[in-house]
């Protein structure tokens, strides 16, 4: 199997078996990056994460959400293994009549082993492409102030709206074997107007 990274639009048929690995990636990013944009605080358990991700997948199946996976390029009709998962991006498509042109990126997760290889940019570009295909021309996003994700959205052409201090709680580690400290983190909000374009996203 080639190790070339490729973005794939989540398909229940092809990718539902990856759900535990998606939850594990999410948990890893929460723990290692101290994400304040996550809805969860440690301790993280399958009882917390798996039902939450099944709900997100149900939304994607209904057409209310986009989930994009970053995986090695696979042969046609070949299901990826769980260890192939390198990253994920997700966007909620507005279902309101007055906001049917909007979508909000609410997750951008990349395995630390595969960062600084263009995966984050590929995931966001795929979200933009798929959102535009569905008539969404305004994308919203937010990221923890001072984080790598904040800088990434700026590089991807997102316009900063403003910052809200003390927006979310996150656990920061204070040393090996010592309990983490819960602190409030600021959040930076962005928007980007899009018109569609090319993408390497593959629907399987």
PATI-64983 format. One record per residue (C-alpha): x, y, z; residue number from 1. Coordinates in steps of 0.05 Angstrom, whole numbers, always signed. Example, Ala and Ser with C-alpha at 12.3 -4.5 7.8 and 13.67 -1.06 7.14 Angstrom:
2
+--------+--------+--------+-----+
|   east |  north |     up | seq |
+--------+--------+--------+-----+
|   +246 |    -90 |   +156 |   1 |
|   +273 |    -21 |   +143 |   2 |
+--------+--------+--------+-----+
END
This chain:
204
+--------+--------+--------+-----+
|   east |  north |     up | seq |
+--------+--------+--------+-----+
|     +0 |     +0 |     +0 |   1 |
|    +26 |    +69 |    -18 |   2 |
|    +39 |   +117 |    +40 |   3 |
|    +19 |   +179 |     -1 |   4 |
|    -32 |   +218 |    +41 |   5 |
|   -101 |   +227 |    +11 |   6 |
|   -164 |   +259 |    +36 |   7 |
|   -228 |   +218 |    +35 |   8 |
|   -300 |   +239 |    +47 |   9 |
|   -325 |   +195 |   +104 |  10 |
|   -369 |   +138 |    +80 |  11 |
|   -406 |    +94 |   +130 |  12 |
|   -395 |    +34 |    +86 |  13 |
|   -320 |    +44 |    +77 |  14 |
|   -301 |    +78 |   +142 |  15 |
|   -350 |    +62 |   +199 |  16 |
|   -301 |     +9 |   +225 |  17 |
|   -251 |    +66 |   +239 |  18 |
|   -296 |    +97 |   +292 |  19 |
|   -255 |    +71 |   +352 |  20 |
|   -191 |    +96 |   +319 |  21 |
|   -223 |   +164 |   +306 |  22 |
|   -242 |   +168 |   +379 |  23 |
|   -170 |   +149 |   +398 |  24 |
|   -141 |   +203 |   +353 |  25 |
|   -188 |   +253 |   +386 |  26 |
|   -167 |   +231 |   +455 |  27 |
|    -94 |   +235 |   +436 |  28 |
|   -101 |   +306 |   +411 |  29 |
|   -140 |   +327 |   +473 |  30 |
|    -86 |   +297 |   +518 |  31 |
|    -24 |   +319 |   +480 |  32 |
|    -48 |   +387 |   +456 |  33 |
|    -92 |   +404 |   +516 |  34 |
|   -148 |   +423 |   +468 |  35 |
|   -196 |   +474 |   +495 |  36 |
|   -239 |   +467 |   +432 |  37 |
|   -258 |   +396 |   +451 |  38 |
|   -324 |   +384 |   +488 |  39 |
|   -287 |   +337 |   +536 |  40 |
|   -238 |   +342 |   +594 |  41 |
|   -195 |   +284 |   +618 |  42 |
|   -203 |   +230 |   +641 |  43 |
|   -223 |   +206 |   +572 |  44 |
|   -260 |   +140 |   +564 |  45 |
|   -294 |   +102 |   +508 |  46 |
|   -360 |   +113 |   +544 |  47 |
|   -350 |   +188 |   +532 |  48 |
|   -320 |   +189 |   +463 |  49 |
|   -351 |   +132 |   +424 |  50 |
|   -425 |   +154 |   +432 |  51 |
|   -405 |   +225 |   +414 |  52 |
|   -370 |   +203 |   +350 |  53 |
|   -428 |   +157 |   +331 |  54 |
|   -473 |   +218 |   +336 |  55 |
|   -426 |   +258 |   +290 |  56 |
|   -425 |   +200 |   +240 |  57 |
|   -501 |   +197 |   +242 |  58 |
|   -503 |   +271 |   +225 |  59 |
|   -455 |   +259 |   +166 |  60 |
|   -499 |   +202 |   +142 |  61 |
|   -560 |   +249 |   +143 |  62 |
|   -521 |   +301 |   +103 |  63 |
|   -517 |   +351 |   +161 |  64 |
|   -442 |   +345 |   +170 |  65 |
|   -377 |   +334 |   +132 |  66 |
|   -324 |   +287 |   +158 |  67 |
|   -258 |   +284 |   +119 |  68 |
|   -206 |   +231 |   +134 |  69 |
|   -132 |   +234 |   +120 |  70 |
|   -108 |   +165 |   +100 |  71 |
|    -54 |   +133 |    +56 |  72 |
|    -77 |   +125 |    -15 |  73 |
|   -112 |    +59 |    -21 |  74 |
|   -128 |    +12 |    -78 |  75 |
|   -200 |    +14 |   -103 |  76 |
|   -249 |    -24 |    -59 |  77 |
|   -196 |    -33 |     -5 |  78 |
|   -217 |    -14 |    +65 |  79 |
|   -164 |    +23 |   +105 |  80 |
|   -140 |     -5 |   +171 |  81 |
|   -147 |    +33 |   +236 |  82 |
|    -72 |    +46 |   +240 |  83 |
|    -77 |    +82 |   +172 |  84 |
|   -115 |   +140 |   +202 |  85 |
|    -71 |   +202 |   +201 |  86 |
|   -120 |   +259 |   +212 |  87 |
|   -190 |   +284 |   +207 |  88 |
|   -229 |   +348 |   +194 |  89 |
|   -302 |   +360 |   +207 |  90 |
|   -353 |   +414 |   +191 |  91 |
|   -425 |   +424 |   +211 |  92 |
|   -470 |   +447 |   +154 |  93 |
|   -521 |   +498 |   +176 |  94 |
|   -592 |   +472 |   +168 |  95 |
|   -627 |   +539 |   +179 |  96 |
|   -663 |   +571 |   +121 |  97 |
|   -628 |   +637 |   +134 |  98 |
|   -559 |   +606 |   +140 |  99 |
|   -561 |   +551 |    +88 | 100 |
|   -498 |   +580 |    +56 | 101 |
|   -456 |   +570 |   +120 | 102 |
|   -414 |   +515 |   +150 | 103 |
|   -371 |   +513 |   +212 | 104 |
|   -306 |   +475 |   +218 | 105 |
|   -309 |   +444 |   +287 | 106 |
|   -251 |   +395 |   +286 | 107 |
|   -182 |   +392 |   +255 | 108 |
|   -142 |   +334 |   +283 | 109 |
|    -75 |   +309 |   +257 | 110 |
|    -35 |   +253 |   +289 | 111 |
|    +30 |   +282 |   +316 | 112 |
|    +71 |   +232 |   +277 | 113 |
|    +45 |   +261 |   +212 | 114 |
|    +46 |   +336 |   +226 | 115 |
|    +85 |   +387 |   +185 | 116 |
|    +72 |   +346 |   +123 | 117 |
|    +15 |   +387 |    +94 | 118 |
|    -40 |   +343 |   +123 | 119 |
|    -77 |   +399 |   +159 | 120 |
|    -78 |   +442 |    +96 | 121 |
|   -103 |   +383 |    +55 | 122 |
|   -159 |   +369 |   +104 | 123 |
|   -183 |   +441 |   +107 | 124 |
|   -179 |   +447 |    +31 | 125 |
|   -222 |   +384 |    +25 | 126 |
|   -273 |   +411 |    +74 | 127 |
|   -277 |   +476 |    +34 | 128 |
|   -286 |   +438 |    -31 | 129 |
|   -340 |   +392 |     -4 | 130 |
|   -375 |   +451 |    +30 | 131 |
|   -375 |   +491 |    -34 | 132 |
|   -405 |   +432 |    -72 | 133 |
|   -463 |   +435 |    -23 | 134 |
|   -474 |   +510 |    -33 | 135 |
|   -436 |   +532 |    +29 | 136 |
|   -397 |   +595 |    +12 | 137 |
|   -382 |   +621 |    +82 | 138 |
|   -340 |   +579 |   +130 | 139 |
|   -331 |   +594 |   +204 | 140 |
|   -276 |   +566 |   +248 | 141 |
|   -246 |   +576 |   +316 | 142 |
|   -182 |   +555 |   +351 | 143 |
|   -149 |   +563 |   +418 | 144 |
|   -113 |   +630 |   +421 | 145 |
|    -38 |   +621 |   +415 | 146 |
|    -44 |   +550 |   +388 | 147 |
|    -15 |   +518 |   +325 | 148 |
|    -86 |   +513 |   +298 | 149 |
|    -96 |   +588 |   +305 | 150 |
|    -34 |   +601 |   +262 | 151 |
|    -55 |   +547 |   +213 | 152 |
|   -123 |   +579 |   +199 | 153 |
|    -89 |   +646 |   +187 | 154 |
|    -42 |   +612 |   +136 | 155 |
|   -102 |   +579 |   +103 | 156 |
|   -133 |   +648 |    +89 | 157 |
|   -183 |   +653 |   +146 | 158 |
|   -198 |   +723 |   +170 | 159 |
|   -195 |   +735 |   +245 | 160 |
|   -260 |   +762 |   +273 | 161 |
|   -236 |   +770 |   +345 | 162 |
|   -214 |   +737 |   +409 | 163 |
|   -253 |   +717 |   +470 | 164 |
|   -210 |   +708 |   +533 | 165 |
|   -226 |   +651 |   +581 | 166 |
|   -273 |   +618 |   +531 | 167 |
|   -261 |   +545 |   +548 | 168 |
|   -228 |   +500 |   +599 | 169 |
|   -169 |   +455 |   +584 | 170 |
|   -125 |   +411 |   +627 | 171 |
|    -51 |   +428 |   +627 | 172 |
|     +0 |   +376 |   +650 | 173 |
|    +47 |   +399 |   +705 | 174 |
|    +96 |   +341 |   +706 | 175 |
|   +101 |   +266 |   +701 | 176 |
|    +57 |   +232 |   +752 | 177 |
|    +25 |   +297 |   +774 | 178 |
|    -49 |   +314 |   +762 | 179 |
|    -63 |   +366 |   +709 | 180 |
|    -88 |   +436 |   +724 | 181 |
|   -152 |   +461 |   +693 | 182 |
|   -144 |   +531 |   +664 | 183 |
|   -188 |   +574 |   +621 | 184 |
|   -162 |   +587 |   +551 | 185 |
|   -178 |   +642 |   +501 | 186 |
|   -210 |   +628 |   +434 | 187 |
|   -198 |   +661 |   +366 | 188 |
|   -255 |   +663 |   +315 | 189 |
|   -248 |   +664 |   +240 | 190 |
|   -287 |   +666 |   +175 | 191 |
|   -271 |   +653 |   +102 | 192 |
|   -312 |   +663 |    +39 | 193 |
|   -303 |   +608 |    -12 | 194 |
|   -324 |   +595 |    -83 | 195 |
|   -303 |   +523 |    -94 | 196 |
|   -244 |   +496 |   -133 | 197 |
|   -202 |   +434 |   -142 | 198 |
|   -191 |   +382 |    -89 | 199 |
|   -160 |   +313 |    -82 | 200 |
|   -217 |   +289 |    -38 | 201 |
|   -239 |   +219 |    -56 | 202 |
|   -308 |   +192 |    -44 | 203 |
|   -306 |   +118 |    -29 | 204 |
+--------+--------+--------+-----+
END
